[in-house]
Amino acid sequence: MNTEAVAKRLVELCRKGEHEQAQRELYAQDAVSIEMPGAPAGALGDAQGLEAIYEKGRQFSAMVEAVHASSVSEPVMAGNWFSVSMTMDVTFRGRGRVQMAEICVYQVRDGEVVREQFFYDIG
């Protein structure tokens, strides 16, 4: 798959809420996932390797009590990179309802996502 095909499939699966399926289909075994520097205590950190990325996703899901709405933009392409904007309206266990917005940047090599990095406001 080329970068555009990977991007379109990732968007398709994420719009359905099938994030782990996207990782299973599209990510390299040695992929890395990078959060914002300075994320608050208790936030999920970086993950190295596909198993660690699955676990990071499971931990995030366990923190969510309810998803009220979510959206994923069309991808913006740049060579072997693409980005999407994601928004979520979620209720976290013990924290209440939160509106989240982030830019997600992905690097593709040999038809697989090898890096994802997230940018969002902290606070």
C-alpha positions as CSV (number, residue, x, y, z in Angstrom):
1,M,0.0,0.0,0.0
2,N,1.2,3.5,-0.7
3,T,1.0,6.3,1.9
4,E,-2.3,7.6,0.5
5,A,-4.0,4.2,0.7
6,V,-2.7,3.7,4.2
7,A,-4.0,7.1,5.2
8,K,-7.5,6.5,3.7
9,R,-7.8,3.1,5.3
10,L,-6.7,4.5,8.7
11,V,-9.3,7.3,8.4
12,E,-12.0,4.8,7.4
13,L,-11.4,2.5,10.4
14,C,-11.0,5.4,12.9
15,R,-14.3,6.9,11.8
16,K,-15.9,3.6,12.8
17,G,-14.1,3.6,16.1
18,E,-11.9,0.6,15.1
19,H,-8.6,2.0,16.2
20,E,-7.0,-1.3,17.2
21,Q,-8.1,-2.9,13.9
22,A,-6.3,0.0,12.1
23,Q,-3.2,-0.7,14.1
24,R,-3.4,-4.5,13.3
25,E,-3.8,-3.8,9.6
26,L,-1.6,-0.9,9.0
27,Y,1.2,-0.6,11.7
28,A,4.7,-2.0,11.6
29,Q,5.7,-4.3,14.5
30,D,8.3,-1.7,15.6
31,A,6.0,1.3,15.2
32,V,6.3,4.1,17.8
33,S,3.6,6.3,19.3
34,I,4.5,9.7,20.8
35,E,2.4,11.9,23.0
36,M,2.9,15.6,23.7
37,P,5.9,16.6,25.8
38,G,4.7,17.8,29.2
39,A,1.5,15.8,29.2
40,P,-0.1,15.9,32.6
41,A,0.5,13.3,35.3
42,G,-1.6,10.2,34.6
43,A,-1.6,10.7,30.9
44,L,-0.6,7.8,28.7
45,G,3.0,8.1,27.6
46,D,4.9,7.0,24.6
47,A,4.9,3.5,23.3
48,Q,7.5,1.5,21.4
49,G,6.3,-1.6,19.4
50,L,2.9,-2.7,18.3
51,E,2.0,-4.7,21.5
52,A,2.8,-1.5,23.6
53,I,0.6,0.6,21.2
54,Y,-2.3,-1.9,21.6
55,E,-1.9,-1.7,25.4
56,K,-1.8,2.1,25.3
57,G,-5.1,2.1,23.3
58,R,-6.7,-0.4,25.8
59,Q,-5.7,1.8,28.7
60,F,-7.2,4.9,27.0
61,S,-10.4,3.0,26.3
62,A,-10.6,1.8,30.0
63,M,-10.5,5.5,31.1
64,V,-13.5,6.4,28.9
65,E,-16.9,6.0,30.3
66,A,-18.8,7.2,27.2
67,V,-18.1,8.6,23.8
68,H,-20.7,11.2,22.8
69,A,-19.2,12.2,19.4
70,S,-16.0,11.9,17.4
71,S,-14.7,13.0,14.1
72,V,-11.7,12.3,11.8
73,S,-10.8,14.7,9.0
74,E,-9.6,13.7,5.6
75,P,-5.9,13.1,5.5
76,V,-3.4,15.8,4.4
77,M,-0.6,14.1,2.5
78,A,3.2,15.1,2.3
79,G,5.4,12.4,0.8
80,N,5.6,9.5,3.3
81,W,3.7,11.5,5.9
82,F,0.1,12.4,6.5
83,S,-1.9,14.1,9.2
84,V,-5.5,14.1,10.3
85,S,-7.5,16.2,12.8
86,M,-9.4,14.1,15.4
87,T,-12.0,15.4,17.8
88,M,-13.7,13.6,20.6
89,D,-16.5,14.5,23.1
90,V,-16.0,11.9,25.9
91,T,-16.8,11.4,29.5
92,F,-13.8,10.1,31.4
93,R,-14.2,7.9,34.5
94,G,-13.8,10.2,37.5
95,R,-13.0,13.3,35.4
96,G,-16.2,14.2,33.6
97,R,-17.0,15.2,30.1
98,V,-14.2,16.6,28.0
99,Q,-14.0,18.0,24.5
100,M,-10.7,16.9,22.9
101,A,-9.1,18.1,19.6
102,E,-5.7,17.0,18.3
103,I,-3.6,16.8,15.2
104,C,-2.3,13.3,14.5
105,V,0.8,12.9,12.3
106,Y,1.8,9.6,10.8
107,Q,4.9,8.4,9.0
108,V,4.6,5.5,6.5
109,R,7.5,3.3,5.3
110,D,7.1,0.2,3.1
111,G,3.3,0.4,3.3
112,E,3.1,0.5,7.1
113,V,2.8,3.2,9.8
114,V,6.1,3.4,11.6
115,R,5.4,6.5,13.7
116,E,2.4,8.3,15.1
117,Q,2.6,11.6,17.1
118,F,-0.1,13.6,18.7
119,F,-0.4,17.4,19.2
120,Y,-3.0,18.9,21.4
121,D,-3.5,21.6,24.0
122,I,-2.6,20.5,27.5
123,G,-4.6,21.8,30.4
